[in-house]
Amino acid sequence: MTYAGRHTVSVISVLALILCVACRNEKITLTYIANCGFIIESADNKIIVDGLFRFGHNRYQTPDTGVIRMITSGGEPFQGIDLILVTHTHVDHFDRRLVTACMENNPGAALICPSQAVDSLRVDSLSFLKIMDRIIQCNPDPDTSQCIRHGELEIHACRFPHTGGERFADTEHLAFLISGKSGTVFHSGDIDPYKTGDYSGIRIYEHNPDIGLLNEDYSKPENAGLAAEFINARNNVAMHLPESQNAVWADTVRKNPHLFRNPFIFTRSLEKKSF
């Protein structure tokens, strides 16, 4: 091989190494909206999960009027949205008017949700007609999962019982495993961690999520083992805690670092963190 040839190979090798390192350094950024609501953002995608709601049962944090105005007007950070995910239709997760407004402000956005959410959106018939062709209704059988591909994303919608027992037995409830170039995020929705024994869908723990968004039950210190066994996330973010419990949770995991890998909790609406 000539010197020039060796030099060319060397340059290509260096460029490949740089590209490889750049890929590994891609980040996932979470923007906290309130309660279970997040914007999940990478270099290629911007996703809202359970962030378009108004009410919190006088228990959970809710978007304030300023954030609601941003949602309805399509201001930052609620623009450039590619995908909206809804786990279920309870008012601390879903508001049909805010979902519709966000869809209208983001004409490239698709919506993945259970049929109960679609039925709710149909109530505003004229608005529904404008967005209906971008809605992906998702209803896997109980205790199974359904794979949906959206662009480069692979989304597994996992049907689990809603926490709270028989009171919510009729609630169509999903959790989402979201995988893309930058990594994998699991959003637990309102899974009952004590009722996953019959689940036969995709195995969350096998995918080693980069981020696990853990609801009130999964983030209990006494359930840390369940979260590790069933989800196995590298970074564990507590959500859906009563506002009064946020500081208590943070203090508990600080004193007991063995409970959760890389624990974190958001306390302020529109607070951001990159992972």
C-alpha positions as CSV (number, residue, x, y, z in Angstrom):
1,M,0.0,0.0,0.0
2,T,1.3,3.5,-0.8
3,Y,1.8,6.1,1.8
4,A,-1.1,8.1,0.4
5,G,-3.3,5.0,0.6
6,R,-2.3,4.4,4.2
7,H,-3.0,8.0,5.0
8,T,-6.5,7.8,3.4
9,V,-7.3,4.7,5.5
10,S,-6.1,6.5,8.6
11,V,-8.2,9.6,8.0
12,I,-11.3,7.4,7.4
13,S,-10.6,5.5,10.6
14,V,-10.3,8.7,12.6
15,L,-13.6,10.0,11.1
16,A,-15.3,6.8,11.9
17,L,-14.1,6.9,15.5
18,I,-15.3,10.5,15.8
19,L,-18.7,9.6,14.5
20,C,-18.9,6.6,16.8
21,V,-18.0,8.7,19.8
22,A,-20.6,11.4,18.7
23,C,-23.3,8.7,18.5
24,R,-22.5,7.5,22.0
25,N,-22.6,11.0,23.3
26,E,-26.1,11.7,22.0
27,K,-28.3,12.8,24.9
28,I,-31.9,12.4,25.9
29,T,-33.3,15.5,27.5
30,L,-36.3,15.5,29.7
31,T,-38.5,18.6,30.2
32,Y,-40.8,18.1,33.2
33,I,-44.3,19.5,32.6
34,A,-46.1,18.2,35.8
35,N,-47.0,15.0,37.5
36,C,-46.4,12.2,34.8
37,G,-46.0,14.7,32.0
38,F,-42.7,15.0,30.2
39,I,-41.2,16.1,26.9
40,I,-38.6,13.6,25.8
41,E,-36.2,15.1,23.3
42,S,-33.2,13.9,21.4
43,A,-31.4,15.2,18.3
44,D,-34.0,13.5,16.1
45,N,-37.3,13.5,18.0
46,K,-39.5,15.4,20.4
47,I,-42.2,13.5,22.2
48,I,-44.8,14.5,24.8
49,V,-46.0,11.8,27.2
50,D,-49.0,12.5,29.5
51,G,-48.1,16.2,29.6
52,L,-51.4,17.7,28.2
53,F,-53.7,17.9,31.2
54,R,-55.0,20.4,33.7
55,F,-56.1,18.8,36.9
56,G,-54.3,17.0,39.7
57,H,-57.0,15.9,42.2
58,N,-55.7,18.5,44.7
59,R,-52.8,16.1,45.2
60,Y,-50.4,16.2,42.2
61,Q,-48.6,19.0,40.5
62,T,-50.4,20.5,37.5
63,P,-49.3,22.9,34.7
64,D,-49.9,26.5,35.8
65,T,-51.7,29.0,33.6
66,G,-48.5,30.1,31.9
67,V,-47.7,26.6,30.8
68,I,-51.3,26.0,29.7
69,R,-51.0,29.2,27.5
70,M,-47.8,27.8,26.0
71,I,-49.5,24.5,25.2
72,T,-52.6,26.2,23.6
73,S,-50.5,28.7,21.6
74,G,-47.8,26.3,20.5
75,G,-45.0,28.2,22.1
76,E,-41.7,26.7,23.2
77,P,-41.2,24.0,24.4
78,F,-44.5,22.8,22.8
79,Q,-43.6,23.3,19.2
80,G,-41.7,20.9,16.9
81,I,-43.5,18.0,18.5
82,D,-43.2,14.7,16.5
83,L,-45.3,12.4,18.7
84,I,-47.8,12.6,21.6
85,L,-48.3,9.5,23.8
86,V,-51.2,9.2,26.2
87,T,-51.2,6.3,28.8
88,H,-54.9,6.7,29.8
89,T,-57.7,9.3,30.1
90,H,-57.7,10.2,33.8
91,V,-57.7,14.0,34.2
92,D,-54.3,14.1,35.8
93,H,-52.8,12.7,32.5
94,F,-55.1,13.8,29.7
95,D,-57.2,16.7,28.6
96,R,-58.9,16.4,25.2
97,R,-58.8,20.1,24.4
98,L,-55.1,20.5,25.2
99,V,-54.3,17.3,23.2
100,T,-56.3,18.7,20.2
101,A,-54.6,22.1,20.5
102,C,-51.1,20.6,20.6
103,M,-52.0,18.5,17.5
104,E,-53.3,21.5,15.6
105,N,-50.2,23.5,16.5
106,N,-47.9,20.7,15.5
107,P,-49.3,19.5,12.1
108,G,-46.5,16.9,11.8
109,A,-47.3,15.3,15.2
110,A,-48.9,11.8,15.5
111,L,-50.9,10.7,18.6
112,I,-50.7,7.2,20.1
113,C,-53.4,6.5,22.7
114,P,-56.0,3.9,23.8
115,S,-59.5,3.9,22.3
116,Q,-61.0,5.6,25.3
117,A,-58.9,8.6,24.5
118,V,-60.0,8.6,20.9
119,D,-63.6,8.4,22.0
120,S,-63.0,11.4,24.2
121,L,-61.5,13.4,21.4
122,R,-64.5,12.6,19.1
123,V,-66.7,14.7,21.4
124,D,-65.3,17.9,19.7
125,S,-66.3,16.6,16.3
126,L,-65.0,19.5,14.1
127,S,-61.6,19.5,15.8
128,F,-61.4,15.8,15.7
129,L,-61.8,15.8,11.9
130,K,-58.7,17.9,11.6
131,I,-56.5,15.5,13.5
132,M,-58.1,12.1,13.0
133,D,-55.8,10.9,10.3
134,R,-52.8,11.4,12.6
135,I,-54.2,9.3,15.5
136,I,-52.9,5.8,16.1
137,Q,-55.4,3.9,18.2
138,C,-53.6,1.3,20.3
139,N,-55.4,-1.4,22.2
140,P,-53.3,-4.5,22.9
141,D,-54.9,-7.3,24.8
142,P,-54.5,-7.0,28.6
143,D,-51.1,-8.1,29.8
144,T,-49.6,-8.0,26.3
145,S,-47.8,-5.4,24.2
146,Q,-48.0,-3.9,20.7
147,C,-45.1,-2.6,18.7
148,I,-45.6,0.6,16.7
149,R,-43.0,2.0,14.4
150,H,-43.1,5.8,13.9
151,G,-40.2,7.0,11.7
152,E,-37.0,5.8,13.3
153,L,-38.8,5.2,16.6
154,E,-39.9,1.8,17.9
155,I,-42.7,2.2,20.5
156,H,-44.0,-0.7,22.5
157,A,-47.3,0.0,24.1
158,C,-47.7,-2.3,27.1
159,R,-51.2,-3.0,28.5
160,F,-51.1,-3.2,32.3
161,P,-53.7,-3.0,35.0
162,H,-54.0,0.5,36.4
163,T,-53.0,0.8,40.1
164,G,-55.9,1.0,42.5
165,G,-57.5,-2.4,41.8
166,E,-61.1,-3.0,40.8
167,R,-61.9,0.7,41.0
168,F,-60.0,1.2,37.7
169,A,-60.6,-2.2,36.2
170,D,-62.3,-0.7,33.1
171,T,-59.5,1.8,32.5
172,E,-57.6,1.2,29.2
173,H,-54.1,1.8,30.5
174,L,-50.8,1.7,28.7
175,A,-47.1,2.1,29.6
176,F,-44.6,2.9,26.8
177,L,-41.2,1.7,26.0
178,I,-39.7,4.2,23.5
179,S,-36.5,3.3,21.6
180,G,-34.6,5.5,19.2
181,K,-31.0,6.3,18.1
182,S,-30.3,8.2,21.3
183,G,-31.5,5.5,23.7
184,T,-34.5,4.0,25.4
185,V,-37.0,5.5,27.8
186,F,-39.7,3.6,29.7
187,H,-42.8,5.5,31.0
188,S,-44.7,3.4,33.5
189,G,-47.9,5.4,33.4
190,D,-50.0,4.2,36.4
191,I,-48.9,0.6,36.4
192,D,-49.8,-1.5,39.5
193,P,-46.4,-3.1,40.2
194,Y,-48.1,-5.8,42.2
195,K,-50.1,-7.0,39.2
196,T,-47.5,-7.7,36.6
197,G,-47.3,-11.5,37.1
198,D,-49.6,-12.3,34.1
199,Y,-47.8,-9.9,31.7
200,S,-46.5,-11.7,28.6
201,G,-45.5,-8.7,26.4
202,I,-42.1,-7.3,25.7
203,R,-39.7,-7.7,28.6
204,I,-38.8,-4.2,29.7
205,Y,-35.7,-5.2,31.8
206,E,-34.1,-7.0,28.8
207,H,-33.9,-3.6,27.0
208,N,-32.0,-1.9,29.9
209,P,-33.8,1.4,29.5
210,D,-31.6,4.5,29.8
211,I,-34.3,6.2,31.7
212,G,-37.2,4.7,33.7
213,L,-40.0,7.1,34.6
214,L,-41.4,5.5,37.8
215,N,-44.9,6.2,39.1
216,E,-45.7,6.6,42.8
217,D,-45.9,2.9,43.5
218,Y,-42.8,1.9,41.7
219,S,-40.8,4.7,43.2
220,K,-41.6,3.7,46.8
221,P,-38.4,2.8,48.6
222,E,-39.9,-0.6,49.6
223,N,-40.6,-1.3,45.9
224,A,-37.1,-0.4,44.6
225,G,-36.4,-4.1,44.1
226,L,-39.6,-4.5,41.9
227,A,-38.5,-1.5,39.8
228,A,-35.0,-3.0,39.3
229,E,-36.4,-6.4,38.5
230,F,-39.1,-5.4,36.1
231,I,-37.7,-2.3,34.5
232,N,-33.9,-2.3,35.2
233,A,-33.3,1.4,34.2
234,R,-29.9,3.0,34.3
235,N,-31.4,6.3,35.5
236,N,-34.6,6.2,37.7
237,V,-36.8,9.3,37.7
238,A,-39.6,9.4,40.2
239,M,-42.9,10.9,39.1
240,H,-46.6,11.1,40.1
241,L,-45.8,11.7,43.7
242,P,-47.9,14.1,45.8
243,E,-46.0,17.5,45.8
244,S,-45.6,17.2,49.6
245,Q,-43.6,13.9,49.1
246,N,-41.0,15.1,46.6
247,A,-38.5,16.3,49.1
248,V,-39.1,13.3,51.3
249,W,-38.4,10.9,48.4
250,A,-35.2,12.9,47.4
251,D,-33.9,12.8,51.0
252,T,-34.7,9.0,51.4
253,V,-32.8,8.0,48.3
254,R,-29.9,10.3,49.1
255,K,-29.6,8.5,52.5
256,N,-30.0,5.1,50.8
257,P,-28.1,5.2,47.5
258,H,-28.4,1.4,47.0
259,L,-32.2,1.7,46.4
260,F,-32.2,3.1,42.8
261,R,-29.6,3.5,40.2
262,N,-29.0,7.2,39.5
263,P,-32.2,8.5,41.1
264,F,-33.7,11.9,40.3
265,I,-36.9,13.8,40.8
266,F,-38.1,17.0,39.1
267,T,-39.7,19.6,41.3
268,R,-40.3,22.6,39.0
269,S,-42.5,22.7,35.9
270,L,-40.3,23.1,32.7
271,E,-37.2,22.0,34.6
272,K,-34.8,20.2,32.2
273,K,-32.3,17.5,32.6
274,S,-30.1,15.7,30.1
275,F,-29.1,12.0,30.5
